[in-house]
Amino acid sequence: LYRKMASHIVGYPRVGPKRELKFALESFWDGKSSAEDLKKVAADLRASTWKQQSDAGIKYIPSNTFSYYDQVLDATATLGAVPPRYGWTGGEIGFDTYFSMARGNATLPAMEMTKWFDTNYHFIVPELGPEINFAYS
């Protein structure tokens, strides 16, 4: 009896074949495009990635591998571990708070970054302490 082996990958590059996410982020950060424009580029990239994997015969396509900035920041935001200085009061963490945590803004510094997992890629360092009230966001 012959059975085809199912394939799976752990993740897939999120920036796009022509660095579409990078350019969309820079345009948004420079005020040249809207949040909706950025969300559209992100949605198109995710759909394209899923289609490419499906067309390649990958049976188990990973989900939730996309990030606008980095996965550690995403986990921090998902858990509502926003340092008080960013003024987040609960609910969804919008781009203003998310990117302020990542890059800082005119009045607040960004969260620290460090190399994680023996890579040359920097990730946000969560600021955990008694003042953090975890809440799914």
Rosetta blueprint (number, residue, H / E / L):
1 L L
2 Y L
3 R L
4 K L
5 M L
6 A L
7 S L
8 H E
9 I L
10 V L
11 G L
12 Y L
13 P L
14 R L
15 V L
16 G L
17 P L
18 K L
19 R L
20 E H
21 L H
22 K H
23 F H
24 A H
25 L H
26 E H
27 S H
28 F H
29 W H
30 D L
31 G L
32 K L
33 S L
34 S L
35 A H
36 E H
37 D H
38 L H
39 K H
40 K H
41 V H
42 A H
43 A H
44 D H
45 L H
46 R H
47 A H
48 S H
49 T H
50 W H
51 K H
52 Q H
53 Q H
54 S H
55 D H
56 A L
57 G L
58 I L
59 K L
60 Y E
61 I L
62 P L
63 S L
64 N L
65 T L
66 F L
67 S L
68 Y L
69 Y L
70 D L
71 Q H
72 V H
73 L H
74 D H
75 A H
76 T H
77 A H
78 T H
79 L L
80 G L
81 A L
82 V L
83 P L
84 P H
85 R H
86 Y H
87 G L
88 W L
89 T L
90 G L
91 G L
92 E L
93 I L
94 G L
95 F H
96 D H
97 T H
98 Y H
99 F H
100 S H
101 M H
102 A H
103 R H
104 G L
105 N L
106 A L
107 T L
108 L L
109 P L
110 A L
111 M L
112 E L
113 M E
114 T E
115 K E
116 W L
117 F L
118 D L
119 T L
120 N L
121 Y L
122 H E
123 F E
124 I E
125 V L
126 P L
127 E L
128 L L
129 G L
130 P L
131 E L
132 I L
133 N L
134 F L
135 A L
136 Y L
137 S L
